[in-house]
């Protein structure tokens, strides 16, 4: 079962340096598809998507089919020329939410996902008071990360 979690953007959040983060829009859908495929493959959220499927999904993100994309808050981290983590932020019912978040398994436990969330929150806090996400309650590691970052279970 998926649970809804929310981060209060009115509280003071860590002042994250955005200088080396890159906007998701600057990347080719195929390059992003490889990241999201690798990040989700064999995880609790894997629904059997192929790299090609992820290319279509990325295209749908960019075409606002999952809510209006918030371009300035949808970010990517690149290390040594490789895309290693990315976050997609959209808006639905006037609230920004995390559409997708992925980190290459080789790069996990390096605070990359946390850094992306904090950076997106920093971008959003001037115009919004809340950031929402939906996560499978069985994804204990993700729920733990989100709680550590200040998210609270809403429903």
Legacy VTK file of the C-alpha trace (Angstrom):
# vtk DataFile Version 3.0
C-alpha trace
ASCII
DATASET POLYDATA
POINTS 155 float
0.000 0.000 0.000
1.238 3.478 -0.853
1.337 6.104 1.848
1.339 9.870 1.492
4.116 11.842 3.165
4.571 15.598 3.382
7.469 17.966 4.064
6.667 21.354 5.601
8.518 23.884 3.444
7.770 26.723 5.861
10.223 25.273 8.378
13.849 26.181 7.947
15.483 23.594 5.726
19.160 23.011 5.138
20.711 25.600 2.855
21.713 23.307 0.007
24.271 24.424 -2.584
22.664 24.143 -6.019
25.684 25.151 -8.067
26.638 21.721 -9.400
23.128 20.374 -9.915
21.795 20.229 -13.456
18.231 20.747 -14.633
16.555 17.552 -15.789
15.491 19.323 -18.991
19.114 19.491 -20.127
19.284 15.722 -20.610
18.181 13.426 -23.380
15.250 11.169 -22.470
17.302 8.046 -23.284
20.073 9.020 -20.846
17.501 9.714 -18.126
15.700 6.450 -18.943
18.879 4.488 -18.206
19.156 6.131 -14.774
15.520 5.527 -13.813
15.583 1.958 -15.151
18.735 1.197 -13.160
17.386 2.933 -10.067
14.049 1.116 -10.061
15.048 -2.278 -11.530
14.687 -5.119 -9.005
13.371 -2.707 -6.369
10.040 -2.872 -4.557
8.752 -0.251 -7.041
9.838 -2.158 -10.156
6.813 -2.828 -12.337
8.816 -4.581 -15.041
9.594 -1.474 -17.095
12.317 -1.718 -19.732
14.735 1.089 -20.585
12.454 1.840 -23.543
9.450 2.043 -21.239
11.337 4.491 -19.036
12.102 6.584 -22.125
8.348 6.843 -22.716
7.726 7.637 -19.038
10.367 10.401 -19.090
8.674 11.809 -22.180
5.349 11.742 -20.320
6.961 13.588 -17.371
8.212 16.281 -19.726
4.801 16.486 -21.452
3.097 17.148 -18.094
1.150 13.876 -18.119
1.846 13.316 -14.391
0.964 16.865 -13.395
2.685 20.027 -14.520
6.463 19.572 -14.356
8.267 22.082 -12.151
11.356 22.433 -14.302
13.505 24.439 -11.880
13.010 21.815 -9.123
13.552 18.720 -11.315
17.253 18.068 -10.960
20.045 15.647 -11.798
23.417 14.861 -10.256
26.186 13.821 -12.594
29.465 12.301 -11.346
32.458 11.733 -13.635
30.258 12.213 -16.692
27.566 9.751 -15.575
24.048 10.622 -14.467
23.816 9.004 -11.025
20.706 10.468 -9.402
17.639 12.415 -10.456
14.411 13.835 -9.105
11.266 14.808 -11.007
8.928 17.307 -9.349
5.436 18.065 -10.576
2.461 19.985 -9.294
-0.944 18.468 -8.722
-3.871 20.018 -6.866
-1.697 23.119 -6.311
0.908 21.128 -4.373
4.351 20.115 -5.578
5.060 16.425 -5.327
7.884 14.044 -6.095
6.872 12.217 -9.255
10.012 10.088 -9.346
13.358 9.841 -7.577
16.129 7.460 -8.584
19.749 6.823 -7.698
22.033 4.379 -9.438
22.444 1.446 -6.993
26.247 1.783 -7.188
25.900 5.308 -5.761
23.416 4.698 -2.966
24.135 5.635 0.650
26.050 8.731 -0.452
23.282 11.233 0.412
22.509 11.907 -3.268
18.733 11.410 -2.972
18.672 13.494 0.198
20.634 16.224 -1.498
18.219 16.273 -4.435
15.188 16.459 -2.132
16.729 19.268 -0.036
17.707 21.147 -3.212
14.242 20.814 -4.731
12.715 21.931 -1.423
14.938 25.010 -1.446
13.757 25.895 -4.959
10.105 25.355 -4.010
9.984 27.046 -0.593
9.534 30.585 -1.933
6.228 29.699 -3.660
4.940 26.634 -1.813
4.510 25.522 1.780
4.509 21.765 1.282
6.220 19.012 -0.748
4.331 15.716 -1.054
5.363 12.212 -2.056
3.788 8.781 -2.238
5.803 5.731 -1.239
5.129 2.036 -0.811
4.964 1.452 2.949
6.973 -1.755 2.444
9.892 0.321 1.122
11.313 0.684 4.635
14.608 2.201 3.470
12.842 4.969 1.524
10.379 5.713 4.335
13.302 5.947 6.768
15.128 8.382 4.447
12.048 10.556 4.005
11.436 10.710 7.763
15.089 11.626 8.314
14.615 14.506 5.865
11.586 15.780 7.788
8.680 14.188 5.912
5.702 13.089 7.989
3.058 10.503 7.143
-0.180 12.261 6.205
-2.596 9.405 5.453
LINES 1 156
155 0 1 2 3 4 5 6 7 8 9 10 11 12 13 14 15 16 17 18 19 20 21 22 23 24 25 26 27 28 29 30 31 32 33 34 35 36 37 38 39 40 41 42 43 44 45 46 47 48 49 50 51 52 53 54 55 56 57 58 59 60 61 62 63 64 65 66 67 68 69 70 71 72 73 74 75 76 77 78 79 80 81 82 83 84 85 86 87 88 89 90 91 92 93 94 95 96 97 98 99 100 101 102 103 104 105 106 107 108 109 110 111 112 113 114 115 116 117 118 119 120 121 122 123 124 125 126 127 128 129 130 131 132 133 134 135 136 137 138 139 140 141 142 143 144 145 146 147 148 149 150 151 152 153 154
